[in-house]
Amino acid sequence: MAAVQTDLAHLVEATIARWREVAAALSPVIGSRGVATMFKRSLHLTRVEYPWLSSALRDGAEADYLSALRGVLLQQTPANAVGGDGALLHTFFKLLGTLIGPALAERLIGFTHQATPSGHAAEDTAP
C-alpha cells in the first residue's frame, strides 16, 4: 500500500509540475488571471465526467488553484488521477484553442490533446 501512495505522490507532483509549465507558458499571453480562470472553467466542465474534481473548485483558493488540484488528486487512485487530469488537460487545451487558436495553443504549451482518456470530446455546455 505504501508503494501505491509513493507512486501516486510522484505522479501528482509530475502532474502539478506540468500544470505550472503550462501556466508559465501562457501567463505572458493571457495573464495569470486568465490562466486561473481557464483552469477553473476547465475544472467546472470536466467535473461532469469526474465529479471528484468539484472538490478542487470548492477547496481552491483564488491564488493557488494548483494546490487544490494536488489535494484532490492525492485522494484518488493512480488510474483515477491520470484519467481526471487527462480529461482536465484536454478540456483546458480545447478552451485555449477557442481563445487563441489550436495552432498557437499547441506551440505555446507544446502538445496536442485530441480526446479525453475515455475517448469523449469535452464540450462547453455549462452556462
GUKEFI-11228 format. One record per residue (C-alpha): residue in three letters; x, y negated, z negated. Coordinates in steps of 0.25 Angstrom, whole numbers. Example, Ala and Ser with C-alpha at 12.3 -4.5 7.8 and 13.67 -1.06 7.14 Angstrom:
2
NODE  residuo      x      y      z
NODE      ALA     49     18    -31
NODE      SER     55      4    -29
END
This chain:
127
NODE  residuo      x      y      z
NODE      MET      0      0      0
NODE      ALA     11    -10     -3
NODE      ALA     17     -7     11
NODE      VAL      4    -11     17
NODE      GLN      4    -24      9
NODE      THR     18    -27     13
NODE      ASP     15    -25     27
NODE      LEU      2    -34     26
NODE      ALA     10    -45     19
NODE      HIS     21    -44     30
NODE      LEU     10    -44     41
NODE      VAL      3    -56     35
NODE      GLU     16    -64     33
NODE      ALA     19    -62     48
NODE      THR      5    -66     52
NODE      ILE      6    -79     44
NODE      ALA     19    -82     50
NODE      ARG     13    -80     64
NODE      TRP      2    -90     60
NODE      ARG     12   -100     55
NODE      GLU     19    -99     68
NODE      VAL      6   -102     75
NODE      ALA      3   -114     66
NODE      ALA     17   -119     68
NODE      ALA     16   -118     84
NODE      LEU      2   -124     84
NODE      SER      3   -135     74
NODE      PRO     11   -145     83
NODE      VAL      0   -143     93
NODE      ILE    -13   -143     85
NODE      GLY     -8   -147     72
NODE      SER     -8   -139     59
NODE      ARG    -23   -142     56
NODE      GLY    -26   -137     70
NODE      VAL    -19   -124     67
NODE      ALA    -26   -123     54
NODE      THR    -40   -126     60
NODE      MET    -38   -116     71
NODE      PHE    -33   -105     62
NODE      LYS    -45   -107     53
NODE      ARG    -54   -107     65
NODE      SER    -48    -94     69
NODE      LEU    -50    -88     55
NODE      HIS    -64    -92     56
NODE      LEU    -66    -85     69
NODE      THR    -58    -73     66
NODE      ARG    -65    -70     53
NODE      VAL    -77    -65     61
NODE      GLU    -69    -52     65
NODE      TYR    -60    -53     52
NODE      PRO    -69    -58     41
NODE      TRP    -58    -58     30
NODE      LEU    -51    -69     38
NODE      SER    -62    -78     31
NODE      SER    -54    -78     19
NODE      ALA    -43    -86     25
NODE      LEU    -53    -96     29
NODE      ARG    -58    -97     14
NODE      ASP    -45    -96      8
NODE      GLY    -37   -104     18
NODE      ALA    -33   -118     13
NODE      GLU    -32   -128     24
NODE      ALA    -17   -129     23
NODE      ASP    -14   -115     22
NODE      TYR    -23   -106     31
NODE      LEU    -12    -96     33
NODE      SER    -11    -93     18
NODE      ALA    -26    -90     18
NODE      LEU    -24    -81     30
NODE      ARG    -12    -74     23
NODE      GLY    -21    -71     11
NODE      VAL    -32    -64     19
NODE      LEU    -22    -56     28
NODE      LEU    -15    -51     16
NODE      GLN    -29    -45     11
NODE      GLN    -31    -37     24
NODE      THR    -25    -24     29
NODE      PRO    -14    -26     39
NODE      ALA    -23    -22     50
NODE      ASN    -34    -32     46
NODE      ALA    -23    -43     44
NODE      VAL    -18    -40     58
NODE      GLY    -31    -40     64
NODE      GLY    -37    -52     58
NODE      ASP    -24    -60     60
NODE      GLY    -24    -56     75
NODE      ALA    -38    -60     77
NODE      LEU    -36    -73     70
NODE      LEU    -24    -76     79
NODE      HIS    -32    -72     91
NODE      THR    -43    -82     87
NODE      PHE    -33    -93     84
NODE      PHE    -26    -91     97
NODE      LYS    -39    -92    105
NODE      LEU    -43   -105     97
NODE      LEU    -29   -111    100
NODE      GLY    -31   -107    115
NODE      THR    -44   -114    116
NODE      LEU    -37   -126    109
NODE      ILE    -24   -127    117
NODE      GLY    -26   -116    128
NODE      PRO    -21   -102    127
NODE      ALA     -8   -104    135
NODE      LEU     -3   -115    125
NODE      ALA     -8   -107    113
NODE      GLU      0    -95    118
NODE      ARG     12   -104    120
NODE      LEU     11   -110    106
NODE      ILE      9    -98     98
NODE      GLY     16    -88    107
NODE      PHE      6    -77    109
NODE      THR     -7    -74    116
NODE      HIS    -18    -67    108
NODE      GLN    -29    -61    117
NODE      ALA    -38    -53    108
NODE      THR    -40    -51     93
NODE      PRO    -35    -37     88
NODE      SER    -49    -32     89
NODE      GLY    -49    -36    103
NODE      HIS    -60    -46    101
NODE      ALA    -58    -60    106
NODE      ALA    -60    -71     96
NODE      GLU    -71    -81     99
NODE      ASP    -74    -94     93
NODE      THR    -89    -92     89
NODE      ALA    -89    -99     75
NODE      PRO    -95   -113     74
END
